[in-house]
């Protein structure tokens, strides 16, 4: 095996370089889809079951997700983001901003990214705190309307205008 350069872009691409890993993290992060079934049935891109299973295993083994048995359903696993994946939020927002600038995006799928980009670092940090509370159990001491509710409201307002 060739020696790896240690370049941070190369290493990040190796960790997240396949299409499905980023899409799954997006769906867990922004859609709060936490089980195999939710990720499969709500996939906008139509992921196949075998690919979903292998990518979830990879994301767990790489430390981007944790997998815990659902206490209410023996055969269901609940996936949670780790600090490693929550810290990707600014990069995902930047990637989405690039996509909005250069690619033919659909407004309803771009609105959450647009709101987070316009909200700046303060809003992004607040959303990461919400994710930490939801996925890591770290209490969120921020006050005001949750960012997740603001994102949903922006989506609903866009859809109402159609």
N, C-alpha and C positions, 0 to 999 in steps of 0.2 A: 504494500500500500504506500502511495507517495506521501512524503512528509507534508503536513498541513502548514500553511504559512503563519497561522496565528492572527491573520488579519481579521478585525472584528466584523467586517461586512461578510467575509467568507464564512466565518464561524456562525454568524446569525443566519445566513442563507442555508447553511447545512442543517441547522436546527429547525428552521421554519420554511425551508425552500419549496416544499411541495404545496400545491394549490389548496389542498383540503385542510391542512393544519391551520392556516390563517382563517379560513372560512369557518371552521369549527370553533375556534377561539372567538371569532366575531359573533357567532350565534349564541354562545354561552355568555359572552360579555354584554352584548346589546339586547339579546332576545330572551335571556334568562332561561334558556333551554338546557336542562341539566341531566336528562336521561337519554339513553340510546334511542328510545322510541320518539321522544320529542325532537331530537336532532335529525332523525331519519324522516319523520313525517312533515316537519316544518322546513326542510331544506329547500331553499329557493333554487339551488343548483341541481337538485336531484341526485344526491350521493347514494351510491350502491351500498348495501348492507356490509359486504366484505371489506370495502374500502373504509367505511365508517368505523367498523370494529378495529381494523389495523391502525388507523390514524389515532383513535382514542388510546389504544395501547401505547403507541409511540409517544403521544403527548404526556401520558402518565409517566412513562419510563424516562422521558427527558425532563421531567419536573415542571411541566407547564400546567398540569392538572393533577388533582388527587381523585381517587375513586373510592367511595365508601358504600357499603350495603345500605339500602333504604330500610330503615327500621319498620316501615309500614308494609313493605312488600319484599319478600325474601329473594325474588328473582330479579329485582331491579337495582341498578347501581346509580348513585347520584355522583355526578362529576362536578368538581369545584375548581375554580381558578386558584392558582398559587400567586404569591407575590411576584414571582418571575413573569407570569403572564399578565398580571394586572399592570406591571411596569411597562408593558408593551403599548398601553393605551395611547400615549403621545405619538408613537411611531405609526400606529394604525390610523390615527387622525391625520397625520402627515401624508400617509399613503392614500387615504381617501381624498384628501384635498388635491393631491396630484391627479388622481383619477377624475375628479370633478373638473379639473382644469383642462385635461388633455383627452378625455375619453367620453363617449356618449352615454353618460349615466342616466338612470331613471330618477326623477326628482324624489319620489317617495322612498327610494332606497338611499338617497344621498342626504336627506334632510337631517338625520341625527348627527351625521358627521359634520355637516355644515354648522349646526348649532354649537357643537362642541368646539369646532375651530374658532368660530366667532366669539364664543365665551371665554376663550383664552385659557391660560394656565390655571387660573383660579377655579374655573368651572371643571376643568379636567381633573384637578386634584380632588375636588369635591366628589366627582363621579368615582374616582379611584377609591376614595374613602367609603363610598356606598358599596362598591364591589368588595372591599376588604371586610365590611360588616357582613354582607350576604354570604361570602364564600369562605372567609377565614374566621368569622366570629369576633372580629375586633370591633368594639363599640365605636360608633360614629358620633362624635360630639358636635357636629355641625348643625346649625339651625337654618331655618328657611325651607323652601320647597325642595324636595329631592330632585336631583338632576335627572334621574330616570323619569320622573313625572313630567319635567320640562321637555324632555326629548319626545315622550309620548304625545304631549300636547301639541308640539310642533308638527308631528306626523299627522295627528288628527285634524289640525287646522289646514294643513296642505290638502288632505283628502277631502275635506268639506268644501274647499274652494273648487273642486273639480266638477 
